[in-house]
């Protein structure tokens, strides 16, 4: 695998590939990205395949990690599900109605 570059300007990826991978990092699927950009799912998959080859990784997950490590995209925090127990195991105040 090639080492990540420090900026998007030095990236081996095209602007379109960077745009698509940023959307992947944001949690979008190839179909959703195609709808957003006016491309077919297969075209999006082709851009992702070429981007993986350019940076020397095998999977889209590795590609997403590569662009985050290279500073091309920021990692996205996944929100916790509503009503999930707190990390310490305590219940939320909403779950303790009547207390």
N, C-alpha and C positions, 0 to 999 in steps of 0.2 A: 504494500500500500504506500502511496506517496504521502509525504508529510503535508499537512494543511499549510496553505499560504496565509499571510497575515491580513490581507485585505481583499475585498471583492475585486478591486482594480487589477490585482495580480492573479486572480483566479483563472484556472484553466477552463472554467465553465463559461458558456455563452450567457448573455444577459437573460435569454429566455429560460435556459436551464436553471439559472439562479432563481428566477422568479418562480418557477415550478417547484424547486426544492424548498424554497421558503414556505410555500403553501403546504407542502408535505409536512414540514416541521410544525406548521400550525394545525396539523391534524386533518387536512383535507385528503380525500381519496382522489385517484386519477380521474374518475368520473366527475367528481365535484369540481376539480381543477379545470377539466375540459369545459364544463358548463360556464364557469367563471370567465375563462379566457376565450371562449368561442372556438375551442378545439375538440377533436374527437378524443375519446379515452385512449385509443390506440396511439394517437399522436403524442399525447402526454406520456404514455408509457415508453414511447420511442425516445423522447427527450430524457427521461429518467435513465433508460438503458445506456444512452450515449454518455450521460453525465457520470454514471457509475464506471464506465470504461475509462473515461478521462482521468478520474482520480484513483482508479485501481482498487475499487471495492466491489463486493459481490451482491450486496443487498441494498434496498432502499433505506433500511434502518441505518446501515453503515454510512450511506451517503448523507443522510440527515445528520448523523453524528459528526461527520467530516465537516460539513458546512458550519455547524455550530462551533466546533473546535477551531475552524479557520476564521471565525468572527464574521462570517457572511450572513448568518441568520442567528437570531436569539432563540434559546430554548423557550418552550411554551409551558407554563404551569398548567397542570390539569386540575380543574376544580374538583373538590371532593363532592360526593353525592349529598344532597340535602338529607338531614336526619341521621347522618353517619355519626357513630360514637366518637367522642374525642379520643385523642391518642392515648390519654391516661386511663381510658375506659369509663370515664364518667359520662353520664347522659347530658344532653344539651338541656337548657332551660325550657325549650319548647316541648321537649319530650317529658317534662315533669309537670304537666298541668295540674293545678290544684295544690301545689306545694307552697 
